[in-house]
Amino acid sequence: MKNIPLLIALITFFTGILYYLLFREPTLLTTSIGIRSFSLGVNPLLGWFPSFVHQLSFILLSWLAVDRQYPWQILFTWLTINIVFEIGQGLDQVYFINFPHVLQLYFQRGTYSHSDILAICIATVVAYIIMNKYTKKELS
């Protein structure tokens, strides 16, 4: 019972990797390490899915890495990071001139989506529920 959060985190993490390998065009990371994914095409109804599994798995893995401590800091940090990166994809590239090249590419090639923001928020709530259920004391 104690390892349920780890199981959920790993399943969502690897499901996200599988999603990218099957449904997304090759990314900068996969191309640079020589993995050539084949794309089955993105299902518009599941476009939010990677944002959801990324947020959920990274929150849970971070929380478990620090021995189930600092839940609010972890929730807020990942929520902030993912929302900032999502919003950044919708901004004009002039804002990113002084950013490292890899971040410039990320923001230029990314696509802002309201459904991704919603998925990030829902995943944060789901992570909170899981963390609360598997913590000795209630998160307050």
N, C-alpha and C positions, 0 to 999 in steps of 0.2 A: 504493500500500500504506500510505503514511503517513497518508492521510486516512480510513482505514477507521473509526477511532473516531468521527470527526466524522459520518460517514455513519450509523453505528449510532445515535449520539446524536440526530441530526435525525429519522431514521426513527421511533425510539421516541417522541420528543417529539411529532411530528405525528400519530402513531398514537394517542397518548393524547388529544390534542385532538379528533381525529375520534371516538374512543370517547365522550368526554363529549358532543359535539354530537349523536351518534346515539342513545346509550343512557341518558343521564342527564337528569333534569329540569333545567330552566333553573337555573343557579347564580346566586349574588349577582353574580359578575363578568359573566357573559353578559347578565344582565338589565340591569345598570347601564350597559352599553355598547350596549344595544339589540339584541343578538342573541337571537333567539327560536329555541331549538333545538326539534326535535321528538324525542320520546322513543319509541324502539322497545321500551323496557322493558329492565330490567337482567337479563341472563342470570345466574342464581345461580352458575353454574360459572365465570363470568368476572368476578365481583365484585372479585377481587383484582387484576385486570389493570391498572387505573389506578395502584395503589400500586407495582406492579412497574415500569411504564414511567416513572413520575415519578422514582422512585429511580434507575433506570439512566441515564436521559437527563440528569438534573441532576448526577449525579456526573461523567459523562463531559464534559458541557459546562463544568462548573466546572474540571475538570482541564485541559481544552484551553484555557480562558480564561487560565490561569496558566502557559501554555507547558509543560504536562505536569510541573509541579512539585508538591510537597506531596501526594502521593497518599494517604498515611495520614491526614493532617489532613482532606482532602476526604471520604474514605470515612467516617471517624468522625463528622464534622460532619453530613453528610446522614443517616447512620444515626440519630444522636441526634435531629435535628430531626423526622424522619418518625415515629420511634417515639414520641417525646413527644407529637406532635400526634395520633397514632392513639390512644394511651392516654388523652389528654385527652378524646377523644370518648366515652369510657366512664365518665367521672367525673360526679358530681353537679354541677349548675350552680352551686351555692353556692360552689364553688372559684373561679369566674370572675367574681365580682361586680366586682372592681377591674380587670378586663381591659378593653382597648378594645372598643367595641361590636362591631366586625367579628369580633374573636376570640371574643367571647361567642357570636355567631351561629354561627360555625364549629363550636365545641364543642357547642352545644345541638342543632344540626341534624345533626351527624355521627353516624355509627354505628360503634362499635368492632367490629373483626373480627379474630379470631385469624389468619385467612387473609391479611389485609393485613399483619400483622406478619411472617408467614412470607414473603410476597412481597417485602417490604422487605429482609429478610435475604438472600433468594436473589438479588435484584437487586444487592445490595452485593457478594456473592461473584462474580457474573457480571461486574460492573464491575471488580473486582480482577483477574480473569483477563484481561479485555481490556486493562486498564492495564498489567499485567505483560507481556503479549505485545507491546505497542507502546511499550515503554520501552526505552531503550538498555541500562540495567542492571536486573537483577532487583530487584523491590521486596522489601526486607528490613526 
